[in-house]
C-alpha cells in the first residue's frame, strides 16, 4: 500500500480553497478602503486598483509568494515590483488591511508572532496621508512603510527590466528559489521596455521571474487596447518562450488561484519565466468602468460614491458615518468622517473569523522565508565593499597603468581595471564584484573586461545559464533601456544578513555609446531615488558612456553626442559621481575614488 505526497501546487491549492470565504471578506474590505482614500484625497486611480485585488490577495496568501509582512527586508523573501505603479492604492490598502489584522491579533492575544514595528507597515492611519506631502506617494516607492515594493515605479514599463535585473541577481547568486513578482496591466505592457524585457528574460532563463498581468482592455484614453494591439496574453508571452497560465474570470478565486499557483509551483523543466494573466473588468464594483475608471475617482461624497457603500452596508449590516451626506466642506469634519469610515470597514474584518485565519497565515508565510540557502554562491559573512584594498588605487598592480609614451585608449583602461577587480574579488571573496552588460558593444566599449582574465585567473566569462552560471558578462542585444533596467535591478538585491545597515551583493555596470545615454536614463533616475530614500541599502551602478566626444568618429551628425554626457548628471545631488578620465592611467584612479563615495 502506498500513499502519494501532495505537490506544493496541490497543497497550496487545497489550502486556498479552504480560505476563499475569508479572502472574500478581505477583498470586500480592501475595495472599501480603496474607495475611501480616493474619495478623501480626490486623486488617484481606482480602476486598475480594484481589478487587481483577487490576483494580489491570492499571490500574498496562497503560498505562491514567500514573503514576511513583519520584515520586508528579509534577504530571501520574494521581491514584489509593481510595474503598474499607478495602482499603488491597491497595495497600500491591502497592506493596511493585513497590517490591521496583525495588530488586532497582537492586541487580542499578546502573541509576538503578530507584532509588526509600526514604522515598517502601512496602517489605516497612514491612509489619511495618501498623496500628501510626506505621506504615501501616488506611485510605488521603496522606502519606509512601503519596503514591500522592491523598486520605484510609475512610468509605464520602467519596472519590467528592473524586475528582470532582480531575478538575474538572485539567479547568479544561487538564490533562484527566491521569486520576483511583476504586477502589470496590458496597457503598460505595450511599452518597448516590456518587449525587450521578455526577450532578455527568456535568454537569461529567469525561471524565478513571474509576471502577473491584469487583462482588462483599457488604459487612460477612451479606446480599448485591443483596437491597437492584436492577440491576447497567450500570444503576447508564449512566442517569447514564456510559460503562460490564465484565468478567464479574474474576479473568481478558484481560476485565479489555480493560474497563479501553476506558474509559481508548476513544472518548469526548461527554466522559463512565467506569466499568469487574469481577465478582469477595469473598475470592478466601482460603478465607473473601463477607461473612465482610470483617472479621477467619484466626486467627494457624491451619490455614486455612496452607492458603492450601500452594497457593502447591506452585505455586512454596517452603518456608515454620514451616509448619503454631501462633502462637509470642512477639513476637520471630513477627516473625522474618513477615520470613522475606515474603521467601520476594518471592523468587519476585525470581527470576522477571517481575522485570525489571515493573521495565522501571514505568520506562516512569513516564517517560511529561509534565513539561509544552501544553494547560495556568495559568502555573505565577508563583504568586498568593506575592504579598503578595493579603493586603494595607489597600490593597484603596475600593469594597470601604461608607461610614459604608450598610446592607449581610455576604454582599454576600463577593460583592464574590470578584469583586475573581478579577479581580485575572486581571489579574496570567491565571487565577482561586478556583473555587467552592454548593447551589443561589450568589446567596443571594453566593458567585456569584467569577464576576462587577469594574472593566473582565466576570467569569469559570459553568464550562460546551464553552461556557465558563474559568468560575469551578461549577454544582451541592443536593448538600451532594458540593459539599464537590468543593471539597476541587479544592484537593488541586497543579500546581506544586515540589509538595513550595509549592502552585500553584486555591483553592476552597463555600457553604450554616449550619444545614446538618453535611452538609459529612466531606470537610472528611479534607481537614484531608491538609493536616496530606501531603508534597505542598495549597491552601485557603473554607467559607461563610451565615445562621448563632440562627435563619434566617422559617424558624425547621426551620433552627435556633445550634450549626451549631461544626461548622466540629472540625479539627486550627492547620489551620482560623474568621472571623465582624460587618459588611460586616470581610469582606475577615478573609478576607485567614485566607488569609495559613501552614497
Residue pairs with C-beta under 8 A, 6 or more apart in sequence:
6 14
7 265
8 63
8 265
9 261
9 262
9 264
9 265
9 266
11 63
12 62
12 63
12 64
12 261
12 265
13 62
13 257
13 258
13 261
15 62
15 63
16 23
16 58
16 61
16 62
16 63
16 253
16 257
16 261
17 254
17 257
19 61
19 357
19 361
20 253
20 254
21 354
22 352
22 353
22 354
22 357
22 358
23 57
23 58
23 61
23 253
23 354
24 253
25 348
25 349
25 352
25 354
26 57
26 97
26 98
26 349
26 354
26 358
27 53
27 54
27 57
28 312
28 315
28 316
28 348
29 97
29 345
29 346
29 348
29 349
30 53
30 57
30 90
30 93
30 94
30 97
31 50
31 53
31 285
31 308
31 312
32 308
32 309
32 312
32 345
33 93
33 96
33 97
33 124
33 127
33 342
33 345
33 346
34 46
34 49
34 50
34 89
34 90
34 93
35 46
35 286
35 297
35 298
35 305
35 308
35 309
36 127
36 338
36 341
36 342
36 345
37 44
37 89
37 92
37 93
37 127
37 130
38 44
38 46
38 89
38 297
38 298
39 297
39 298
39 300
39 301
39 305
39 338
40 128
40 130
40 300
40 334
40 335
40 338
41 130
41 131
41 132
42 296
42 297
42 299
42 300
43 131
43 138
43 296
43 297
44 88
44 89
44 130
44 131
44 138
44 297
45 86
45 87
45 89
45 294
45 295
46 89
46 283
46 286
46 288
46 293
46 297
47 216
47 218
47 282
47 283
47 286
47 288
47 289
47 290
47 291
47 292
47 293
47 294
48 84
48 86
48 87
48 90
48 185
48 214
48 216
48 282
48 293
48 294
49 87
49 88
49 89
49 90
49 93
50 90
50 282
50 283
50 284
50 285
50 286
50 293
51 185
51 214
51 216
51 250
51 251
51 280
51 281
51 282
51 283
51 284
52 84
52 87
52 90
52 183
52 185
52 214
52 280
53 90
53 94
53 284
54 250
54 251
54 252
54 253
54 256
54 278
54 280
55 183
55 212
55 214
55 250
55 256
55 260
55 276
55 278
56 90
56 91
56 94
56 183
57 94
58 64
58 253
58 256
58 257
58 260
59 65
59 181
59 212
59 260
60 67
60 94
60 98
60 365
61 358
61 361
61 362
61 365
62 257
62 260
62 261
63 261
63 265
63 365
63 368
64 260
64 261
64 263
64 264
64 265
65 78
65 80
65 179
65 181
65 264
65 365
66 76
66 77
66 78
66 178
66 179
66 365
66 368
66 369
67 74
67 77
67 78
67 80
67 148
67 365
67 366
67 369
68 74
68 77
68 365
68 366
68 367
68 369
69 95
69 98
69 99
69 102
69 116
69 121
69 148
69 362
69 366
70 102
70 115
70 116
70 117
70 120
70 121
70 366
71 77
71 120
71 366
71 369
72 120
72 147
72 148
73 147
73 499
73 500
73 535
73 536
74 369
75 494
75 495
75 496
75 497
75 499
76 175
76 177
76 178
76 369
76 370
76 371
76 372
76 373
77 178
77 369
78 178
78 179
78 180
78 181
79 150
79 163
79 166
79 167
79 170
79 178
79 179
79 180
79 181
79 493
80 148
80 149
80 150
80 180
80 181
80 183
81 149
81 150
81 151
81 153
81 159
81 162
81 163
81 166
81 180
81 181
81 182
81 183
82 88
82 91
82 140
82 149
82 153
82 159
82 183
83 153
83 157
83 158
83 159
83 160
83 163
83 182
83 183
83 184
83 188
84 153
84 159
84 183
84 184
84 185
84 188
84 214
85 139
85 140
85 152
85 153
85 154
85 155
85 158
85 159
86 138
86 139
86 154
87 183
87 185
88 136
88 137
88 138
88 139
88 140
89 130
91 140
91 146
91 148
91 149
92 122
92 126
92 127
92 130
92 136
92 146
93 127
95 121
95 122
95 145
95 146
95 148
96 122
96 123
96 124
96 126
96 127
97 346
97 349
98 358
98 362
99 116
99 121
99 122
99 123
100 123
100 124
100 346
100 349
100 350
101 349
101 350
101 355
101 358
101 359
101 362
102 114
102 115
102 116
102 121
102 359
102 362
103 114
103 116
103 123
104 350
104 355
104 359
105 111
105 114
105 355
105 356
105 359
106 112
106 114
106 115
106 116
113 363
114 359
114 363
119 144
119 145
120 145
120 147
121 145
122 136
122 145
122 146
124 342
124 343
124 346
126 135
126 136
126 145
127 136
127 342
128 135
128 335
128 338
128 339
129 135
129 136
130 136
131 137
131 138
136 145
136 146
137 146
138 154
139 152
139 153
139 154
140 146
140 149
140 151
140 152
140 153
140 154
140 159
141 149
141 152
141 529
141 533
142 149
142 150
142 151
142 152
142 492
142 530
142 533
142 534
142 536
143 530
143 533
143 534
143 535
144 533
144 535
147 534
147 535
147 536
150 166
150 180
150 492
151 159
151 162
151 163
151 166
151 488
151 489
151 492
151 526
151 527
151 530
152 526
152 527
152 529
152 530
153 159
153 162
153 526
155 522
155 526
156 187
156 188
156 191
157 188
157 189
157 191
157 192
157 193
157 194
158 193
158 485
158 522
158 523
158 526
159 182
159 184
160 182
160 184
160 191
160 193
160 194
160 197
160 482
160 485
161 193
161 196
161 197
161 200
161 481
161 482
161 483
161 484
161 485
161 486
161 489
161 523
162 485
162 486
162 488
162 489
162 492
162 523
162 526
162 527
163 180
163 181
163 182
163 197
163 209
163 489
164 180
164 197
164 200
164 201
164 204
164 206
164 209
164 482
164 485
164 486
164 489
165 485
165 486
165 487
165 488
165 489
165 490
165 491
165 492
165 508
166 180
166 489
166 490
166 492
166 493
167 179
167 180
167 201
167 206
167 208
167 209
167 273
167 489
168 204
168 206
168 435
168 474
168 486
168 489
168 490
169 435
169 489
169 490
169 491
169 492
169 493
169 505
169 506
170 176
170 178
170 180
170 208
170 493
171 204
171 205
171 206
171 207
171 208
171 465
171 469
172 377
172 435
172 463
172 469
172 470
172 506
173 376
173 377
173 378
173 493
173 495
173 505
173 506
174 373
174 375
174 376
174 377
174 378
175 373
175 375
175 376
175 495
176 207
176 208
176 375
177 208
177 373
177 375
178 208
178 373
179 208
179 209
179 210
179 264
180 206
180 208
180 209
180 210
181 210
181 212
182 209
182 210
182 211
182 212
183 212
183 214
184 194
184 211
184 212
184 213
184 214
185 213
185 214
185 215
185 216
185 219
186 213
186 214
186 215
186 216
186 217
186 225
186 229
186 233
186 236
187 218
187 219
187 220
187 225
188 194
188 219
189 213
189 236
190 225
190 228
190 229
192 481
193 481
193 482
193 485
196 479
196 481
196 482
197 482
197 485
198 237
198 240
198 242
198 273
199 240
199 477
199 479
200 476
200 479
200 482
200 486
201 209
201 240
201 242
201 273
202 240
202 241
202 242
202 272
202 273
203 475
204 463
204 465
204 474
205 270
205 271
205 272
205 465
205 466
206 273
207 268
207 271
207 272
207 273
207 274
209 273
209 274
210 263
210 264
210 273
210 274
210 275
210 276
211 237
211 242
211 273
211 274
211 275
211 276
212 260
212 275
212 276
212 277
212 278
213 233
213 275
213 276
213 277
213 278
214 250
214 277
214 278
214 280
215 232
215 233
215 246
215 250
215 277
215 278
215 279
215 280
216 279
216 280
216 281
216 282
216 290
217 224
217 225
217 226
217 282
217 290
218 224
218 225
218 282
218 290
218 291
218 294
219 225
219 291
219 294
220 291
220 294
220 295
221 291
222 291
223 291
224 290
233 244
233 246
233 275
233 277
234 244
234 246
234 277
237 244
237 275
238 244
241 272
242 272
242 273
242 274
242 275
243 263
243 266
243 268
243 272
243 273
243 274
243 275
244 274
244 275
244 276
244 277
245 258
245 259
245 260
245 262
245 263
245 266
245 274
245 275
245 276
245 277
246 259
246 276
246 277
246 278
246 279
247 255
247 256
247 258
247 259
247 276
247 277
247 278
247 279
248 255
248 279
249 255
249 256
249 279
250 256
250 277
250 278
250 279
250 280
251 280
251 281
251 284
255 278
256 278
259 276
259 277
259 278
260 276
262 276
263 274
263 275
263 276
264 274
264 276
268 274
271 465
271 466
281 289
281 290
282 289
282 290
282 291
282 293
282 294
283 289
283 290
283 292
283 293
285 308
285 311
286 293
286 298
286 308
287 298
287 304
287 307
287 308
288 298
288 304
297 305
298 304
298 305
298 308
299 305
300 327
300 334
301 322
301 325
301 326
301 327
301 328
306 320
306 323
306 324
309 320
309 323
309 341
310 323
312 318
312 345
313 319
313 320
313 323
316 348
318 344
318 345
318 347
318 348
319 344
320 341
320 344
321 337
321 340
321 341
321 344
322 328
322 337
327 334
328 334
328 337
349 355
376 495
377 431
377 470
378 431
378 495
378 504
378 505
379 429
379 430
379 431
380 495
380 496
380 497
380 504
382 428
382 429
383 496
383 502
383 504
384 390
384 425
384 428
384 429
384 431
384 433
385 502
385 503
385 504
385 507
385 539
386 502
387 428
389 395
389 424
389 428
390 421
390 424
390 433
390 592
390 595
391 592
391 593
391 595
391 596
392 592
393 588
393 589
393 592
393 593
396 417
396 420
396 588
396 592
397 420
397 455
399 416
400 413
400 416
400 417
400 420
400 588
401 584
401 585
401 588
402 408
402 413
402 584
402 585
406 584
408 583
408 584
409 584
410 581
410 583
410 584
410 586
410 587
411 444
411 445
411 446
411 546
412 446
412 584
413 581
413 584
413 585
413 586
413 587
413 588
414 445
414 446
414 447
414 449
414 544
414 587
414 591
415 446
415 447
415 448
415 449
415 452
416 449
416 454
416 587
416 588
417 449
417 587
417 588
417 591
418 434
418 436
418 446
418 447
418 449
418 450
418 452
418 509
419 449
419 450
419 452
419 453
419 454
419 459
420 454
421 433
421 434
421 450
422 432
422 433
422 434
422 450
422 451
422 454
422 459
422 460
422 472
423 453
423 454
423 455
423 457
423 459
424 433
424 454
425 431
425 432
425 433
426 432
426 457
426 460
427 457
432 450
432 460
432 472
432 506
433 506
433 507
434 450
434 472
434 506
434 507
434 508
434 509
434 542
435 450
435 463
435 472
435 474
435 490
435 506
435 507
435 508
435 509
436 442
436 447
436 450
436 451
436 472
436 473
436 474
436 487
436 508
436 509
436 510
436 511
436 542
437 447
437 473
437 474
437 475
437 476
437 483
437 486
437 487
437 509
437 510
437 511
438 444
438 445
438 447
438 448
438 476
438 483
438 510
438 511
438 512
438 544
439 476
439 477
439 478
439 479
439 480
439 483
439 510
439 511
439 512
439 516
440 476
440 477
440 478
441 447
441 511
441 512
441 513
441 546
442 448
442 473
442 511
444 546
445 511
445 512
445 513
445 544
445 546
446 546
447 473
447 509
447 510
447 511
447 544
448 473
450 460
450 472
450 473
450 509
451 459
451 460
451 461
451 462
451 471
451 472
451 473
452 459
453 459
460 470
460 471
460 472
460 473
461 468
461 471
461 472
461 473
462 468
462 471
462 473
462 474
462 475
463 469
463 470
463 471
463 472
463 473
463 474
463 475
464 471
464 475
474 486
476 482
476 483
476 486
480 512
480 516
480 519
480 520
481 519
481 520
481 522
481 523
483 510
483 512
483 520
484 510
484 519
484 520
484 521
484 522
484 523
484 524
484 543
485 523
486 508
486 510
487 508
487 509
487 510
487 523
487 541
487 543
488 508
488 523
488 524
488 526
488 527
488 530
488 541
489 523
490 505
490 506
490 508
490 539
491 505
491 506
491 507
491 508
491 527
491 538
491 539
491 540
491 541
492 527
492 530
492 534
492 536
492 538
492 539
493 505
493 506
494 503
494 504
494 505
494 536
494 537
494 538
494 539
495 504
495 505
496 502
496 503
496 504
496 505
496 537
499 536
499 537
500 535
500 536
500 537
501 537
502 537
503 537
503 538
503 539
505 539
506 539
507 539
507 540
507 541
507 542
507 595
508 539
508 541
508 542
509 541
509 542
509 543
509 544
510 520
510 541
510 542
510 543
510 544
511 543
511 544
511 545
511 546
512 519
512 520
512 544
512 545
512 546
513 545
513 546
513 547
513 548
513 552
513 559
513 561
514 545
514 546
514 547
514 548
514 549
514 552
514 561
514 564
514 565
515 547
515 548
515 552
515 559
515 560
515 561
515 564
516 564
517 545
517 561
517 564
517 565
517 567
517 568
518 564
518 567
520 543
521 567
521 570
524 541
524 543
524 571
525 570
525 571
527 538
527 541
528 571
528 572
528 575
528 576
529 572
530 538
531 538
531 575
531 599
532 572
532 575
540 595
542 591
543 568
545 564
545 565
545 568
547 553
547 559
547 561
548 561
548 564
548 565
548 580
549 561
549 562
550 560
550 561
550 562
551 557
551 559
551 560
551 561
551 562
552 559
552 560
552 561
565 578
565 580
568 576
568 578
569 576
569 578
574 599
575 599
577 593
577 594
577 597
579 590
579 591
579 593
579 594
580 590
581 587
581 589
581 590
